[in-house]
Amino acid sequence: MNVIADPAIVSDGEGPLTDWRGVGYLVGIATERLTAPVEGIHRALLERWFGLAGPRLEPARRAVDVLAASIYKTIRLSGNAAGVAVATGAAYADRSGTLRPVWETRRGRYVRSIFNGVWGDRFADDVSPIRIELGLRNAEGRQISMTPAELDKAFRAPTGRIAVLLHGFAETERSWRSGEKWEMAEALEGDGFSVLRVRYNTGRAVTDNGRDLDELLEQLQLAWPVPITDIALIGHSMGGLVARSAVVAGRSLRRTWVELAKHLVAIAAPHFGSPIEKGVQILSNGLGFFKESRPLSVFLNQRSVGIKNLRYGVYQGDVGVGVKYHVVAGAFTADPTHPLGLLMGDLVVRVGSATGVGRAGHLGAADVLVVGGRNHARLSSDPEVISQVRAWLTPTQ
């Protein structure tokens, strides 16, 4: 991972011109990815029909093949041309100073995080201007450089107690907000923590993000303006898996920051996987049995490795001695012990998967909270969850 260290680069985020180049890139790749399954199904249906018709329609089949190839080629070229036009137009607009940012608008952040979640492992391997790099963000979404001066500027009254917030799949650090309030962050700041908001590419493998987070935290403890006394990692959904992966990676490398890590809180983390991703895989396998639907199977299998990690969760080993592991699970039923609530969980992650207790294994969490009448997204800003997290992180006398 290359952590941006030049304040001049990070002071204005990625920049409007890069943003609009990303839009052009997105138009091109989306056209290609969405056209492929449509073309595949079209061709399979034509082949089936002409096959039934027999050899007498072979000339017509060849003519239709040529026509179809021309149509889909035109669509692809049009998508690429539109992408180039957006990027070229942005370059001219940038010279006149009229270009406005895209990705740090409310809708822009949402679109970018979605596409990174779905195809982000590809973005990580190329020079895509839409890809998200793991790093710290301030409340406005601007990236914070890992230098003592920039950290001191970003955190006006830094403390030795660090709380790291990690969002879930296809989200950004703003998922910790409810309306205009940062409930979790404000509560922890009131308890004396300096709260770090991390944004990362959720389409990448959980272990890759964990290693990058480990590296970032090791740099942080060297550059932080005051001595760090303790670190708490708090992850929602996939963020809990990334946090755990970072601790395991850091411990294996004997990182200094891991010795300062006292708590790991996983909120609705799919330790043993999510039924949604398992369902998508079953659907993809089923579609692959038939020639006409096989292109859809191929399309679904192009989803990112980050999504596929959510099928069974990611287990790399114990977090080790010294780090207290706390887990939160939600059930959509008012009574969290109701059989249907236990089965369906928060409608994204089952209770057994979130608590790390079930047929798949036992993670041995120090504390477990199961709350009823909640859905998956709501848990990260739920008052009861926040109150319990504060209690867990409060030093015992």
Secondary structure, 3 states (H helix, E strand, C coil): CCCCCCHHHHCCCCCHHHHHHHHHHHHHHHHHHHHHHHHHHHHHHHHHHHHHHCHHHHHHHHHHHHHHHHHHHHHHHHHHHHHHHHHHHHHHHHHHCCCCCCCCCHHHHHHHHHHHHHHHHHHHHCCCCCCCCCEEECCCCCEECCCHHHHHHHCCCCCCEEEEEECCCCCCHHHHCECCECHHHHHHHHCCEEEEEEECCCCCCHHHHHHHHHHHHHHHHHHCCCCCCEEEEEEECHHHHHHHHHHHHHHHCCCCHHHHEEEEEEECCCCCCCHHHHHHHHHHHHHCCCCCCHHHHHHHHCCCHHHHHCCCCCCCCCCCCCCEEEEEEEECCCCCCCHHHHHHCCCCCCHHHHHCEECCEECCCCEEEEEECCCCHHHHHCHHHHHHHHHHHCCCC
